[in-house]
Amino acid sequence: MSNQKSDKQRYIDLHVGKHDVFFKKTYDILYTINDVLLGLWFLIGSIFFYFEPLKNWGVTLFVLGSIQMLIRPTIRLVHYFHMRKEYGKQYEKTNGS
């Protein structure tokens, strides 16, 4: 395949720019909730390290925060693939390919 994008890829790229805000609002809310929880887990976990009886809970919150750090790029990938799928369907309907 040449370096030029296919008609379908150009269609997806052009329309994503126009409609990004529609899809992005839902995903921005997910990013924000994830980031707030992530900050809370690490802050509380850090405070728990000052108190010997709470250190195990602190470690648990750090592990939870680390898992959420993996969730963040996953949300971004789901968002990207969702947009590609939706605009691909629209392209197929419009061009009957």
C-alpha distances in whole Angstrom, upper triangle without the diagonal:
4,7,8,9,9,13,14,13,15,18,18,18,21,23,23,25,27,28,28,32,32,30,31,35,35,33,35,38,37,36,39,41,40,40,44,44,43,45,48,48,47,50,52,51,52,56,56,56,59,61,62,62,59,57,55,54,53,50,49,48,46,44,44,43,40,39,38,37,34,34,33,29,29,30,28,25,27,27,23,22,25,24,20,21,24,22,19,22,23,20,20,24,24,21,22,19
4,5,8,9,12,14,13,14,17,18,17,19,22,23,24,26,28,27,31,32,31,31,35,36,33,35,38,37,36,40,42,40,40,44,45,43,45,48,48,48,51,53,52,53,56,57,57,60,62,62,63,60,57,56,55,53,51,50,49,47,46,45,43,41,40,39,37,35,35,34,30,30,31,28,26,28,28,24,23,26,24,21,23,25,22,20,24,24,21,22,25,24,22,23,20
4,6,9,13,14,12,12,16,17,15,17,20,21,21,24,26,25,29,30,28,29,33,33,31,33,36,35,34,37,39,38,38,41,42,41,43,46,46,45,48,50,50,50,53,54,54,57,59,60,61,57,55,54,53,51,49,48,47,45,43,43,41,39,38,37,35,33,33,31,28,29,29,26,24,26,26,22,22,25,23,20,22,24,21,20,23,24,21,22,26,24,22,24,22
4,7,9,11,10,9,13,14,13,15,18,18,19,21,23,23,27,28,27,27,31,32,30,32,35,34,33,36,39,37,38,41,42,41,43,46,46,46,48,51,50,51,54,55,55,58,60,61,62,58,56,55,54,52,50,49,48,46,44,44,42,40,39,38,36,34,33,32,28,29,29,26,24,26,25,21,21,23,21,18,21,22,19,18,21,21,18,20,23,21,19,21,19
4,7,8,6,6,10,10,10,12,15,15,16,19,20,20,24,25,23,24,28,29,27,29,32,31,30,34,36,35,35,39,40,39,41,44,44,44,46,48,48,49,52,53,53,56,58,59,59,56,54,53,51,50,48,47,45,44,42,41,39,38,36,35,33,31,31,29,26,26,26,23,21,22,21,18,18,20,17,14,17,18,15,14,17,17,14,16,19,18,16,19,16
4,5,5,6,9,10,11,12,14,15,17,19,20,21,24,25,23,25,29,29,28,30,33,32,32,35,37,36,37,40,41,40,42,45,45,45,48,50,50,51,54,55,55,58,60,61,61,57,56,54,53,51,50,48,47,45,43,42,41,39,37,36,35,33,32,30,27,27,27,24,22,23,22,18,18,19,17,14,16,17,14,12,15,15,12,13,16,15,13,15,13
4,6,5,6,9,10,11,12,14,16,17,18,20,23,23,22,24,28,28,27,29,32,32,32,35,37,36,37,40,41,41,43,46,46,46,49,51,51,52,55,56,56,59,61,62,62,58,57,56,54,52,51,49,48,46,45,43,42,41,39,37,36,34,33,31,28,28,28,25,23,23,22,19,18,19,17,14,15,16,12,11,13,13,9,11,14,12,10,13,11
4,6,5,6,9,10,11,12,15,16,16,17,21,21,20,22,25,25,24,27,29,29,29,32,34,33,34,38,39,38,40,43,43,44,46,48,48,49,52,53,54,57,58,59,59,55,54,53,51,50,48,46,45,44,42,40,39,38,36,34,33,31,30,28,26,25,24,22,20,20,19,16,15,16,13,10,11,12,9,7,10,10,7,8,11,11,9,11,9
4,5,5,6,9,10,11,13,15,15,16,19,20,18,20,23,24,23,25,28,27,27,30,32,31,32,35,36,35,38,40,40,41,43,45,45,46,49,50,51,54,56,57,57,53,51,50,48,47,45,44,42,41,39,38,36,35,33,32,31,28,27,26,23,23,22,19,18,18,17,14,13,15,12,9,11,12,9,8,12,12,9,11,15,14,13,15,13
4,5,5,6,9,10,11,13,15,15,19,19,19,20,23,25,23,25,28,28,28,30,33,32,33,36,37,37,39,41,42,42,44,47,47,48,51,52,52,55,57,58,58,55,53,52,50,49,47,46,44,43,42,40,38,37,36,34,32,31,29,28,25,25,24,21,20,20,19,15,16,17,14,11,14,14,11,10,14,13,10,13,15,14,13,16,15
4,6,5,6,8,10,11,12,14,17,17,17,19,22,23,22,24,27,27,27,30,32,32,33,36,37,37,39,41,42,42,44,47,47,48,51,52,53,55,57,59,58,55,53,52,50,49,48,46,44,43,42,40,38,37,36,34,33,31,29,28,25,25,24,21,20,20,18,15,15,15,12,10,12,12,8,8,11,9,7,10,12,10,10,13,13
4,6,5,6,9,10,10,11,15,15,14,16,19,20,19,21,24,24,23,26,28,28,29,32,33,33,35,38,38,39,41,43,43,44,47,48,49,52,54,55,55,51,50,48,46,45,44,42,40,39,38,36,35,34,32,30,29,27,26,24,21,21,20,17,16,16,14,11,11,12,8,7,9,9,5,6,10,9,7,11,13,12,13,15,14
4,6,5,7,9,10,10,14,15,14,15,19,20,19,20,23,23,23,26,28,28,28,31,33,32,34,37,37,38,40,42,42,43,46,47,48,51,53,54,54,50,49,48,46,44,43,42,40,38,38,36,34,33,32,29,28,27,25,23,21,21,20,17,16,17,14,11,13,13,10,9,12,12,9,10,13,12,11,14,16,15,16,18,18
4,6,6,7,9,10,14,15,15,16,19,21,20,21,24,25,24,27,29,29,30,33,34,34,36,38,39,40,42,44,44,45,48,49,50,53,55,56,56,53,51,51,48,47,46,45,42,41,40,38,36,36,34,32,31,30,28,26,24,24,22,19,19,19,17,14,16,16,12,11,14,13,10,12,14,12,11,15,16,14,15,18,18
4,5,5,6,8,11,12,12,14,16,18,18,19,22,23,23,25,27,28,29,31,33,33,35,37,38,39,41,43,43,45,47,48,49,52,54,55,55,51,50,49,47,46,45,43,41,40,39,37,35,35,33,31,30,29,27,25,23,23,21,18,18,18,15,13,14,13,10,10,12,10,7,10,12,10,10,13,14,13,14,17,17
4,5,5,5,9,10,9,10,14,15,14,16,19,19,19,22,24,24,25,28,29,29,31,33,34,35,37,39,40,41,43,45,46,48,50,52,51,48,47,46,43,42,41,40,37,36,36,33,32,31,30,27,26,25,23,21,19,19,17,15,15,15,12,10,12,11,7,8,11,10,7,10,13,11,12,15,16,15,17,20,19
4,6,6,8,10,11,11,14,16,16,16,19,20,20,22,25,25,25,28,30,30,31,34,35,35,37,39,40,41,43,45,46,48,50,52,52,48,47,47,44,42,42,41,38,37,37,35,32,32,31,28,27,26,25,22,20,21,19,16,17,17,14,12,15,14,11,12,15,13,11,14,16,15,15,18,19,18,19,22,22
4,6,8,9,11,11,14,16,16,17,20,21,21,23,25,26,27,29,31,31,32,35,36,37,38,41,42,43,45,46,48,50,52,54,54,50,49,48,46,44,44,42,40,39,39,36,34,34,33,30,29,29,27,24,23,23,21,18,19,19,16,15,17,15,12,13,16,13,11,15,16,14,14,18,18,17,19,22,22
4,5,6,7,9,11,13,13,14,17,18,19,20,23,24,24,26,28,29,30,33,34,35,36,38,39,41,43,44,46,48,50,51,51,47,47,46,43,42,42,40,37,37,36,34,32,32,31,28,27,27,24,22,21,21,18,16,17,16,13,13,14,13,9,12,14,11,10,13,14,12,14,17,17,16,19,21,22
4,6,5,6,9,11,11,11,14,15,15,17,20,20,21,23,25,26,27,29,31,31,33,35,36,37,39,41,42,45,46,48,48,44,43,43,40,39,38,37,34,33,33,31,29,29,27,24,24,23,21,18,18,18,15,13,14,14,10,10,13,11,8,11,13,12,11,14,16,15,16,19,20,19,21,24,24
4,6,5,6,9,10,10,12,14,14,16,18,19,20,22,24,25,26,28,30,31,32,34,35,36,38,40,41,43,45,47,47,43,43,42,39,38,38,36,33,33,33,30,28,29,28,24,24,24,21,19,19,19,16,14,16,16,12,13,16,14,11,14,16,14,14,18,19,17,19,22,22,22,24,27,27
4,6,6,8,10,11,12,14,15,16,18,20,21,22,24,25,27,29,30,32,33,34,36,37,39,40,42,44,46,48,47,43,43,42,39,38,38,36,34,34,33,30,29,29,28,25,25,25,22,19,20,19,16,15,17,15,11,13,15,12,10,14,15,12,13,16,17,15,18,20,20,20,23,25,26
4,6,6,7,9,11,12,13,15,16,17,19,21,22,23,25,27,28,29,31,33,34,35,37,38,40,42,44,45,45,41,41,40,37,36,36,34,31,31,30,27,26,26,25,22,22,21,18,16,16,16,12,11,13,11,8,10,11,9,7,11,12,10,11,15,15,15,17,20,20,20,23,24,25
4,6,5,6,9,10,10,12,14,15,16,18,20,20,22,24,25,26,28,30,31,32,34,36,37,39,41,43,43,39,38,37,35,33,33,32,29,28,28,25,24,24,23,20,19,19,17,14,14,15,11,10,12,12,8,10,13,11,10,13,15,13,14,17,19,18,20,23,23,23,26,28,28
4,5,5,6,9,10,11,12,14,15,17,19,20,21,23,24,26,27,29,30,32,33,35,36,39,40,42,41,38,38,37,34,33,33,31,28,28,28,25,23,25,23,20,20,21,18,15,16,16,13,12,15,14,11,13,16,14,13,16,18,16,17,20,21,20,23,25,25,26,28,30,30
4,5,5,7,9,10,11,13,14,16,17,18,20,22,23,25,26,27,29,31,32,33,35,37,39,40,40,36,36,35,32,31,31,29,26,27,26,23,22,23,21,18,19,19,15,14,15,14,11,11,14,12,9,13,14,12,12,16,16,15,17,20,20,20,23,25,25,26,28,30,30
4,5,5,6,9,10,10,12,14,15,16,18,20,21,23,24,26,27,28,30,31,33,36,37,39,38,34,34,33,30,29,29,27,24,24,24,21,19,20,18,15,15,15,12,10,11,11,7,8,11,9,7,10,12,11,11,15,16,15,17,19,20,21,23,25,26,26,29,30,30
4,5,5,6,9,10,10,12,14,15,16,18,20,21,22,24,25,27,29,30,32,34,36,37,37,33,33,32,29,28,28,27,24,24,24,21,19,20,19,15,15,16,13,11,12,13,10,9,13,12,10,13,15,14,14,17,19,18,19,22,23,23,25,28,28,29,31,33,33
4,5,5,6,8,10,11,12,14,15,17,18,20,21,22,24,26,27,28,30,33,34,36,35,31,31,31,28,27,27,25,22,23,23,20,18,20,18,15,16,17,14,12,14,14,11,12,15,14,12,15,18,16,16,20,21,20,22,25,25,25,28,30,30,31,33,35,35
4,5,5,6,9,10,11,12,14,15,16,18,20,21,22,24,26,27,29,31,32,34,33,29,29,28,25,24,25,22,20,20,20,17,15,17,15,12,13,13,10,9,11,11,8,10,13,11,10,14,16,15,16,19,20,19,21,24,25,25,28,29,30,31,33,34,34
4,6,5,6,9,10,10,12,14,15,17,18,20,21,22,24,26,27,30,31,33,33,29,28,28,25,23,23,22,19,19,19,16,14,15,14,10,11,12,9,7,9,10,7,8,12,12,11,14,16,16,16,19,21,21,22,25,26,26,28,30,31,32,34,36,35
4,5,5,6,9,10,11,12,14,15,16,18,20,21,23,24,26,28,30,32,31,28,27,27,24,23,23,22,18,19,19,16,14,16,16,12,12,14,12,10,13,14,11,12,16,16,14,17,20,19,19,23,24,24,25,28,29,29,31,33,34,35,37,39,38
4,5,5,6,8,10,11,12,14,15,16,18,20,21,22,24,27,28,30,29,25,25,25,22,21,21,19,16,17,18,14,13,15,14,11,12,14,11,10,14,14,12,14,17,16,15,19,21,20,21,24,25,25,27,29,30,30,33,35,35,36,39,40,39
4,6,5,6,9,10,11,12,14,15,16,18,20,21,23,25,26,28,28,24,23,23,20,19,19,17,14,14,14,11,9,11,11,7,8,10,8,7,11,11,10,12,15,15,15,17,19,19,21,23,24,25,27,29,30,31,33,34,35,37,39,40,39
4,5,5,6,9,10,11,12,14,15,16,18,20,21,24,25,27,27,23,23,23,20,18,19,17,14,14,15,12,9,11,12,8,8,11,10,8,12,13,12,13,16,17,16,19,21,21,22,25,26,27,28,30,32,32,34,36,37,38,40,42,41
4,5,5,6,9,10,11,12,14,15,17,18,20,22,24,26,26,22,22,22,19,17,18,17,14,14,16,13,10,13,14,10,11,14,13,12,15,17,15,16,20,20,19,22,24,24,25,28,29,29,31,33,34,35,37,39,40,41,43,44,44
4,5,5,6,9,10,10,12,14,15,16,18,21,22,24,23,19,19,19,16,14,16,14,10,11,13,10,8,11,11,8,10,13,12,11,15,16,15,17,20,20,20,23,25,24,26,29,29,30,32,34,35,36,38,40,40,42,44,45,44
4,5,5,6,9,10,11,12,14,15,17,19,21,23,22,19,18,18,15,13,14,13,9,9,10,8,5,8,9,6,7,11,10,10,13,15,14,16,19,19,20,22,24,24,26,28,29,30,32,34,35,36,38,40,41,42,44,45,44
4,6,5,6,9,10,11,12,14,16,18,20,22,22,18,18,18,16,13,14,14,10,10,13,11,8,11,12,10,10,14,14,13,16,18,17,19,22,22,22,25,27,27,28,31,32,33,34,36,38,39,40,42,43,44,46,48,47
4,5,5,6,8,10,11,12,14,16,17,20,20,16,16,16,13,11,13,13,9,10,13,10,9,12,13,11,13,16,15,15,19,20,19,21,24,24,24,27,29,29,30,33,34,34,36,38,40,40,42,44,45,46,48,49,49
4,6,5,6,8,10,10,12,15,16,18,17,13,13,13,10,8,10,9,5,7,9,7,6,9,11,10,11,14,14,15,18,19,19,21,23,24,25,27,29,29,31,33,34,35,37,39,40,41,43,44,46,47,49,50,49
4,6,5,6,9,10,11,13,15,17,17,14,13,13,11,8,9,10,7,6,9,9,6,9,12,11,11,14,15,15,18,20,20,22,24,25,26,28,30,30,32,34,35,36,38,40,41,42,44,46,47,48,50,51,50
4,5,5,6,9,10,12,14,16,17,13,13,15,12,9,12,12,9,9,13,12,10,13,15,14,14,18,18,18,21,23,23,24,27,28,28,30,33,33,34,37,38,38,40,42,44,44,46,48,49,50,52,53,53
4,5,5,6,9,10,11,14,14,10,11,12,9,7,10,11,7,9,12,12,11,14,16,15,16,19,20,20,23,24,24,26,29,29,30,32,34,34,36,38,39,40,42,44,45,46,48,50,51,52,54,55,54
4,5,5,7,9,10,12,12,9,8,9,7,4,7,8,5,6,10,10,9,12,14,14,15,18,19,20,23,24,24,26,28,29,30,32,34,34,36,38,39,40,42,44,45,46,48,50,51,52,54,55,54
4,5,5,7,10,12,13,10,9,11,10,6,9,11,9,8,12,13,11,13,16,16,16,20,21,21,24,25,26,27,30,31,32,34,36,36,38,40,41,42,44,46,47,48,50,52,53,54,56,57,56
4,5,6,8,11,12,9,9,12,10,8,11,13,11,11,15,15,14,17,19,19,20,23,24,24,27,28,28,30,33,33,34,36,38,39,40,43,44,44,46,48,49,51,52,54,55,56,58,59,58
4,5,6,8,8,5,6,8,7,5,9,10,9,11,14,14,14,16,19,19,20,23,24,25,28,29,29,31,33,34,35,37,39,39,41,43,44,45,47,49,50,51,53,55,56,57,59,60,59
4,5,7,9,7,5,8,9,6,8,11,11,11,14,15,15,17,19,20,20,23,25,25,28,29,30,32,34,35,36,38,40,40,42,44,45,46,48,50,51,53,54,56,57,59,60,61,60
4,7,9,8,8,11,11,9,12,15,14,14,17,19,18,20,23,23,24,27,28,28,31,33,33,35,37,38,39,41,43,43,45,47,48,49,51,53,54,56,57,59,60,61,63,64,63
4,6,5,6,10,10,9,12,14,14,15,18,19,19,21,24,24,25,28,29,30,33,34,34,36,39,39,40,43,44,45,47,49,50,51,53,54,55,57,59,60,61,63,64,65,64
4,5,5,8,10,10,12,14,15,16,18,20,20,22,24,25,26,28,30,31,34,35,35,38,39,40,41,44,45,46,48,50,50,52,54,55,56,58,60,61,62,64,66,66,65
4,6,7,8,10,12,13,14,16,18,19,20,22,23,25,26,28,29,31,34,34,35,37,39,39,41,43,45,45,47,49,50,51,53,55,55,57,59,60,61,63,65,65,64
4,6,5,6,9,10,11,13,14,15,16,19,20,21,23,25,26,27,30,31,31,34,36,36,37,40,41,41,44,46,46,47,50,51,52,54,55,57,58,60,61,62,61
4,5,5,6,9,10,10,12,14,15,16,19,20,21,23,24,26,29,29,30,32,34,35,36,38,40,40,43,44,45,46,49,50,51,53,54,56,57,59,60,61,60
4,5,5,6,9,10,11,12,14,15,17,19,20,22,23,25,27,28,29,31,33,33,35,37,38,39,41,43,43,45,47,48,49,51,53,54,55,57,59,59,58
4,5,5,6,9,10,10,12,14,15,16,18,20,21,23,26,26,27,29,31,31,33,35,36,36,39,41,41,42,45,46,47,49,51,52,53,55,56,57,56
4,5,5,6,9,10,10,12,14,15,16,19,20,21,24,25,26,28,30,30,32,34,35,36,38,40,41,42,44,45,46,48,50,51,53,54,56,56,55
4,5,5,6,9,10,10,12,14,15,17,19,20,23,23,25,27,28,29,31,33,34,35,37,39,39,41,43,44,45,47,49,50,51,53,54,55,54
4,5,5,6,9,10,11,12,14,16,17,19,21,21,23,25,26,27,29,31,32,32,35,37,37,38,41,42,43,45,47,48,49,51,52,53,52
4,5,5,6,9,10,10,12,14,15,17,20,20,21,23,25,25,27,29,30,31,33,35,36,37,39,40,41,43,45,46,47,49,51,51,50
4,5,5,6,9,10,10,13,14,16,18,19,20,22,24,25,26,28,29,30,32,34,35,36,38,40,41,43,44,46,47,49,50,51,50
4,5,5,6,9,10,11,13,15,17,17,19,21,22,23,25,27,28,29,31,33,33,35,37,38,39,41,43,44,45,47,48,49,47
4,5,5,6,9,10,11,13,15,15,16,19,20,21,23,25,26,26,29,31,31,32,35,36,37,39,40,42,43,45,46,47,46
4,5,5,6,9,10,11,14,14,15,17,19,20,21,23,25,26,28,29,30,32,34,35,36,38,39,41,42,44,45,46,45
4,5,5,7,9,10,12,13,15,17,18,19,21,22,24,25,27,28,29,31,33,34,36,37,39,40,42,43,44,45,44
4,5,5,6,9,11,11,13,15,16,17,19,21,21,22,25,26,27,29,31,32,33,35,36,37,39,41,42,43,41
4,5,5,6,9,10,10,13,14,15,16,19,20,21,23,25,25,27,29,30,31,33,35,36,37,39,40,41,40
4,5,6,8,9,10,12,14,15,16,18,20,21,22,24,25,27,28,30,31,33,34,36,38,39,40,41,40
4,5,6,7,9,11,11,13,15,16,17,19,21,22,23,25,27,27,29,31,32,33,35,37,38,39,37
4,6,5,6,9,10,10,12,14,15,16,18,20,21,22,24,25,27,29,30,31,33,35,36,37,35
4,5,5,7,9,10,11,13,15,16,17,19,20,21,23,25,26,28,29,31,32,33,35,36,35
4,5,5,6,9,10,10,12,14,15,17,18,20,21,22,24,26,27,29,30,32,33,34,32
4,5,5,6,9,10,11,12,14,15,16,18,20,21,22,24,26,27,29,30,31,32,31
4,5,5,6,9,10,10,12,14,15,16,18,20,21,23,24,26,27,29,30,31,30
4,6,5,6,9,10,11,13,14,16,17,18,20,21,23,24,26,27,28,30,29
4,5,5,6,8,10,11,12,14,16,16,18,20,21,22,24,26,27,28,26
4,5,5,6,9,10,10,12,14,15,16,18,20,21,23,24,26,26,25
4,6,5,6,9,10,11,12,14,16,17,18,20,21,23,24,25,25
4,5,5,6,9,10,11,12,14,16,16,18,20,21,22,24,22
4,5,5,6,9,10,10,12,14,15,16,18,20,21,21,20
4,6,5,6,9,10,11,13,14,15,17,18,20,21,20
4,5,5,6,8,10,11,12,14,15,16,18,19,19
4,6,5,6,9,10,10,12,14,15,16,17,16
4,6,5,6,9,10,11,12,14,15,16,15
4,5,5,6,9,10,11,12,14,15,15
4,5,5,6,9,10,10,12,14,13
4,5,5,6,9,10,10,11,11
4,5,5,6,9,10,10,10
4,5,5,6,9,10,11
4,5,5,6,8,8
4,6,5,5,5
4,6,5,8
4,6,8
4,5
4
